[in-house]
């Protein structure tokens, strides 16, 4: 039977490495286990995994540096990274996501939840991406047309501000990805419209209200920011 995907697990605690390896293997994934940052960098190039599960507190080159190097290397920058770490402070999560991590799971963790997050991330990256910023986006009964600067809910037009439109566009283009508030600020800031991290929350409240029942598609990630819910499939 062909494995679902190859996953590189970088974890220096042997018991945790074996726990993650066991659960991934049971789900049908091929697993490569690594215990140091230096080995991880070599394996990322050699193995070309479909996903890297990366601990942060590693001997030698730590996980943040590994993530930074992988994401800055043209040969490996498209490899998705899920951080799995005991460092769960808001500043740690924001830093990890800012370096390019695609997901962030804190220890202690539930193996079932971890497997669900792995499956969701792999499904998301295999889905054809709308790399064209002018592509029309659709989810449930929500439609966003960048060319016409138009948003419709169940076919009915919705009047959004320019800032709300930019925020929704950012979130809808990468469903399931968590965006920190500062990332949303960067995407929504216009030439003459200042946006602060605190005001992001206010704009999101307004945006959800205007989207009505579909406002629940914009999910809060406590202490970090927001994401657009992946369509049920």
Secondary structure, 3 states (H helix, E strand, C coil): CCCCCEEEEECCCHHHHHHHHHHHHHCCCEEEEECCHHHHHHHHHHHCCCEEEECCCCCCCCHHHHHHHHHHCCCCCCCCEEEEECCCCHHHHHHHHHCCCCEEEECCCCHHHHHHHHHHHHHHHHCCCCCCCCCCEEECCEEEECCCCEEEECCEEECCCHHHHHHHHHHHHCCCCCEEHHHHHHHHCECCECCCHHHHHHHHHHHHHHHHHHHHHEEEECCCEEEECCCCC
